[in-house]
Amino acid sequence: MKTLPTKAEILEWIAANPTLSAKRDIAKAFGIKGAARIDLKRMLKELEAEGHLEKRKKTYRDPDRLPPVSVLQVKAPTADGDLFARPLEWHGEGVEPIILIVTRASDPALGEGDRILGKLRVVHEEDHNYEARLIRRIGANPQRVVGIYRKGAEGGRIVSIDKGSDKEWSVSEDAAFGARDGELVEAEQAGPKGRLGLPRARIVERLGDPSAPKAVSLIAIHQHGIPDSFPDDAIAEADAMKPAGLSGREDLRDIPLITIDPVDARDRDDACFAEPDDDPKNEGGHIVWVAIADVAHYVRPGSALDREARNRGNSSYFPDRVVPMLPDRLSGDLCSLHEGVPRACMAVRMRIDAHGQKLDHRFVRGMMRSPAALNYREVQEGMDGTPNDKVAPLMDDVIRPLYDAYYALRDARNARQPLDLDLPERKIVLDEKGNVTSVNFSERFDAHRLIEEFMVLANVAAAETLVAKRTPLLFRVHEEPPPEKLDALRETAQAAGLTLAKGQVLKTAHLNRLLHDAAGSDEAELINMATLRSMTQAYYNPENFGHFGLALKSYAHFTSPIRRYSDLIVHRALITAHGWGDDGLSPEGIEALEQTAQHISDTERRSMMAERDTTDRYLASYLSERVGTEMGGRISGIARFGAFVKLDETGADGLIPMRNLGSEYFHFDAETATLMGADTGVVIGLGQRVTVRLTEAVPVTGGIGLELLTLDGNALPTGRGRQGRRGTAPRRKATKAKKKAASVRRKSSRRR
């Protein structure tokens, strides 16, 4: 029989393997079988009674684990030069963890007594339990700059890449970090003006060629004016924050509220739980909990943090980085619902019936502790019958009840008929150097849809509560499409042989019928894209104009206050409505709601444009080594200067300029959204399959140039050439082409 481990060995195992903490996992790790399991159970109960462990359902957790981002104090260097730190937020009753600081060449020198914000990783070493990477030194918030390095005789200077800016910084030779002339660099301001009268800077990262992939997102951030460094006073406020206590909060720590996010999630601000409703009057119904990080507790109205959060409006996400709305101390630590760590939250308990209709709800200000941080894929694999060691203990009591509630909500969604677009999300995968290794289309699981439905339900509950309590708030507004955009959509549908009826009050059900008719056909992607383009841009407003796309009368954003200022406003409104404290809406905030709504609607669009430009540049960089390659795609847009093509493999959009369409001159017909050959009468229209040759891909601009080779599988007919009739097509040819364009609109109906 295997010798039983000591209590210390059990605690070490649980600390090093927090996701494998069920009794069977511990028994397996130490090779304990048969009757020895009884002794193991006794030891676990003793550790629980002694306060070293706490039992959560079928797993044991160390209640004293440190969060992944923590404030640390640097100790004196050891004789070997190693730097260790102590956690300033350690509240455990056991032995204080030992943390080794792992430094990088670009890190500033650290000394005894320095306070730092560190990113922690649990390790299983003889002399330390955690390793920490420096995020930044607390109290030091040097200005970050991005620019082109110009080498000089003694050091050099950095020239700003900001549009219209002539600002420069001097760099001494020992602070150049080996940068070469013409390289894009990231630096931090290192002191007052030097001998050249320029502020001094120290290069902390070489980004290489300004057109290289790693520079792409930084260029977009600066070109679109997205703030990427926090003011000193905001950093100071964040660094001074302490974790919220239980006072004045409802204790939700016994509810297994789990987080389910992408595998590369940068923050965790929402958690959920569901269970069957035991009320006999609600047979087959469910109780659904959604808990959201209580950002309002830390970001008070009028504070420096609040001013900067409003200024940014939202976080901006790029393939290689995130520009957060809040500093790391909040976004990565105190306001992130980390596994096994107590966190302040705003939560809503909702009752739904067997068909997913919400019966009632109530909001609470609480304290939660998530038993598990999961990702979409592993949750879905668990439901599909292959749970991993982390998911398996949660299947019966947590995962399956979540899906049962989701199935009911799905029935309600089908009855409501929100707009059901099928547009796969493109995911750019980068290597460590910032090069694009692949462009994939993200898989969509029921686990994704589950979280989306829970979040929509919570957002509706927030809007309904604030409307009922007559509390000012910001609604998420999505108005119905304007008539001219609907007419364009009808033209596209007709070109694909489909119909969108006229003369009736438009509902999402009508659009869904069009999308359903197109599903599975060659025109499906075209119709989905055309429907999306017909929609108005959603925005924020203190007045409620409804949400057309979701088919909801009242809708507000409540579920992401870490990354959206609008959600923080809604949290404050709920605090005011329930009388939960003095950190609700201020009179000044209420008065400025209209201006705030306009501002954050603008910052949202700013981020979208920067993210789109970044994606375009990455795709152009990815394709730049494949110039001359033939590719398949579909006509996605028609303009006076050429035709746009969405490429099959990457989803990238390229342009076939008029000169690359063929040997003849093409006339643009705005009414039918077609290009018409002046000599042959060939018609190029939306949705047609094409083969193209990649002629150029420019990473700096994101531009992709194409040459048309085949149209619907056929080579282009030869015209008279551009030296022939370059202007008005013969009337006979124009009429013939018009008729052909009209026939394109009827082709699908003939197929049926």
Buried (B, 14 or more C-beta within 10 A) or exposed (E): EEEBBEBEEBBBBBBBBBBBBBBBBBBEBBEBEEEBBEEBEEBBEEBBEEEBBBBBEBBBBBBBBBBBBBBBBBBEBEEEEBBBBEBEEEEBEBEEBBBBBBBEEBBBEBEEEBBBBBBBEBBEEEEBBBBBBBBBBBEEBBBBBBBBBBBBEEBBBBBBBBEEEEEBBBBBEEBBBEBEEEBBBBBBBBEEEBEEEBBBBBBBBBBBBBBBBBBBBBBBBBBBEBBBBBBBBBBBBBBEBEBBEEEEBEEBBEBBBBBBBEEEBBBBBBBBBBBBBEEEEBEEBBBBBBBBBBBBBBBBBEBBBBBBBBBBBBBBBBBBBBBBBBBBBBBBBBBBBBBBBBBBBBBBBBBBBBEBBBEEBEBBBBBBBBBBBBBBBBBBBBBEEEBBBBBBBBBEEBBBBBBBBBBBBBBBBEEBBBBBBEEEEBBBEBEEEBBBEEBBEEEEBBBBBBBEBBBBBBBBBBBBBBBEEEBBBBBBBBBBBEEEBBBBBBBBBBBBBBBBEEEEEBBBEBBBBBBEBBEEBBBBBBBBBBBEBBBBEBBBBBEBEBBBBBBBEBBBBBBBBBBBBBBBBBBBBBBBBBEBEEBBBBEEBBEEBEEBBEBBBEBBBBBBBBBEBBBBBBBBBBBBEEEEEEBEBBBBBBBEEBBBBBBEEBBBBBBBBBEBBBBBBBBBBEEBBBBBBBBBBBBBBBBBBBBBBBBBBBBBEBBBBBBBBBBEEEEBBEBBEBEEBEEEBEEEBBEBBBEBBEEBBEEBEEEE
